[in-house]
Amino acid sequence: MALNGIEVRTPLTEEEWTRYYDLRWRILRQPWQQTGPDRDPTDDMAIHRMVCSADGDVLAVGRLHRVDADTGQIRFMAVAEGRQRQGHGSRLLVALEQAARELPVRTLILQAREAAVPFYQHHGYRQVEKTFLLFGEIQHYLMQKDLPT
Ligand SMILES: CC(C)(COP(=O)(O)OP(=O)(O)OC[C@H]1O[C@@H](n2cnc3c(N)ncnc32)[C@H](O)[C@@H]1OP(=O)(O)O)[C@@H](O)C(=O)NCCC(=O)NCCS
């Protein structure tokens, strides 16, 4: 999918995968002095998407995996610093929701950082419950959306 040279796709080359995980780590881990690399045991079974600029910069990354027959989970959504609130997170989420419909799953869940809750509400997710505190300070909320058929 290309719009003004902006593309949403799966990382392909080793270099793209490196940049994919690097952005994820820089946005979601580095500010809390976590040590890299930020790989998760379920990365291998997940569907990954990234938003790239016309110049090939990685602007946003995120992933989806199946948790049961009807449900998928979105995790590790991260938009580059200085590129947030420009619609890239929305492009990414729409692409992951499309992938979820193709799996197919009917419901999506995610653990939203408190600051990201309005973003997911904007996309039709409802807050289910307050869940865990990450790194002793980032409150998370379980959110859910039933995909339109
Ligand atoms: C949360 C995040 C993924 C959202 O992506 P984004 O590209 O910044 O968001 P978009 O520009 O697509 O936002 C679309 C709409 O969502 C809502 N929204 C997004 N971020 C918001 C915020 N911080 N506060 C209130 N509303 C917000 C707005 O309605 C926005 O539309 P508008 O900008 O025209 O008002 C991104 O900001 C990010 O990576 N944040 C840091 C890491 C993080 O928290 N990741 C999520 C972990 S659960």
The ligand as an SDF file (V2000), in Angstrom:
LIG
                    3D

 48 50  0  0  0  0  0  0  0  0999 V2000
    0.5400    5.4680   20.5140 C   0  0  0  0  0  0  0  0  0  0  0  0
    1.0380    5.5730   19.0730 C   0  0  0  0  0  0  0  0  0  0  0  0
    1.2600    4.1510   18.5080 C   0  0  0  0  0  0  0  0  0  0  0  0
   -0.0280    6.3010   18.2280 C   0  0  0  0  0  0  0  0  0  0  0  0
    0.4520    6.4810   16.8950 O   0  0  0  0  0  0  0  0  0  0  0  0
    0.4660    7.9640   16.2230 P   0  0  0  0  0  0  0  0  0  0  0  0
    1.0400    7.8410   14.8690 O   0  0  0  0  0  0  0  0  0  0  0  0
    1.1600    8.8830   17.1610 O   0  0  0  0  0  0  0  0  0  0  0  0
   -1.0820    8.3180   16.2060 O   0  0  0  0  0  0  0  0  0  0  0  0
   -1.9680    8.8990   14.9770 P   0  0  0  0  0  0  0  0  0  0  0  0
   -1.3310   10.1230   14.4480 O   0  0  0  0  0  0  0  0  0  0  0  0
   -2.2260    7.8040   14.0170 O   0  0  0  0  0  0  0  0  0  0  0  0
   -3.2990    9.2750   15.8450 O   0  0  0  0  0  0  0  0  0  0  0  0
   -4.5730    9.0800   15.3640 C   0  0  0  0  0  0  0  0  0  0  0  0
   -5.5570    9.6510   16.3630 C   0  0  0  0  0  0  0  0  0  0  0  0
   -5.4750    8.9340   17.6030 O   0  0  0  0  0  0  0  0  0  0  0  0
   -5.6900    9.8600   18.6830 C   0  0  0  0  0  0  0  0  0  0  0  0
   -4.4400    9.9820   19.4640 N   0  0  0  0  0  0  0  0  0  0  0  0
   -3.2270    9.5120   19.1340 C   0  0  0  0  0  0  0  0  0  0  0  0
   -2.3290    9.7620   20.1200 N   0  0  0  0  0  0  0  0  0  0  0  0
   -3.0010   10.4370   21.0790 C   0  0  0  0  0  0  0  0  0  0  0  0
   -2.6420   10.9600   22.3460 C   0  0  0  0  0  0  0  0  0  0  0  0
   -1.3790   10.8520   22.8280 N   0  0  0  0  0  0  0  0  0  0  0  0
   -3.5800   11.5930   23.0630 N   0  0  0  0  0  0  0  0  0  0  0  0
   -4.8290   11.7270   22.6150 C   0  0  0  0  0  0  0  0  0  0  0  0
   -5.2540   11.2250   21.4070 N   0  0  0  0  0  0  0  0  0  0  0  0
   -4.3550   10.5810   20.6650 C   0  0  0  0  0  0  0  0  0  0  0  0
   -6.0320   11.1970   18.0600 C   0  0  0  0  0  0  0  0  0  0  0  0
   -7.4310   11.2340   17.8740 O   0  0  0  0  0  0  0  0  0  0  0  0
   -5.3120   11.0960   16.7290 C   0  0  0  0  0  0  0  0  0  0  0  0
   -5.8550   11.9310   15.7290 O   0  0  0  0  0  0  0  0  0  0  0  0
   -5.3940   13.4990   15.6550 P   0  0  0  0  0  0  0  0  0  0  0  0
   -3.8920   13.5110   15.7320 O   0  0  0  0  0  0  0  0  0  0  0  0
   -5.9320   13.9380   14.3370 O   0  0  0  0  0  0  0  0  0  0  0  0
   -6.0340   14.1600   16.8340 O   0  0  0  0  0  0  0  0  0  0  0  0
    2.3780    6.3840   18.9970 C   0  0  0  0  0  0  0  0  0  0  0  0
    2.1480    7.7200   19.4140 O   0  0  0  0  0  0  0  0  0  0  0  0
    3.5340    5.8100   19.8090 C   0  0  0  0  0  0  0  0  0  0  0  0
    4.3100    4.9830   19.2870 O   0  0  0  0  0  0  0  0  0  0  0  0
    3.6820    6.2400   21.0800 N   0  0  0  0  0  0  0  0  0  0  0  0
    4.8220    5.8350   21.9150 C   0  0  0  0  0  0  0  0  0  0  0  0
    4.8780    4.3300   22.1590 C   0  0  0  0  0  0  0  0  0  0  0  0
    3.5670    3.7570   22.6250 C   0  0  0  0  0  0  0  0  0  0  0  0
    2.9520    4.2330   23.5690 O   0  0  0  0  0  0  0  0  0  0  0  0
    3.1490    2.6780   21.9280 N   0  0  0  0  0  0  0  0  0  0  0  0
    1.9140    2.0030   22.2400 C   0  0  0  0  0  0  0  0  0  0  0  0
    2.1710    0.9370   23.2350 C   0  0  0  0  0  0  0  0  0  0  0  0
    0.6420    0.1800   23.7510 S   0  0  0  0  0  0  0  0  0  0  0  0
  1  2  1  0
  2  3  1  0
  2  4  1  0
  2 36  1  0
  4  5  1  0
  5  6  1  0
  6  7  2  0
  6  8  1  0
  6  9  1  0
  9 10  1  0
 10 11  2  0
 10 12  1  0
 10 13  1  0
 13 14  1  0
 14 15  1  0
 15 16  1  0
 15 30  1  0
 16 17  1  0
 17 18  1  0
 17 28  1  0
 18 19  1  0
 18 27  1  0
 19 20  2  0
 20 21  1  0
 21 22  1  0
 21 27  2  0
 22 23  1  0
 22 24  2  0
 24 25  1  0
 25 26  2  0
 26 27  1  0
 28 29  1  0
 28 30  1  0
 30 31  1  0
 31 32  1  0
 32 33  2  0
 32 34  1  0
 32 35  1  0
 36 37  1  0
 36 38  1  0
 38 39  2  0
 38 40  1  0
 40 41  1  0
 41 42  1  0
 42 43  1  0
 43 44  2  0
 43 45  1  0
 45 46  1  0
 46 47  1  0
 47 48  1  0
M  END
$$$$
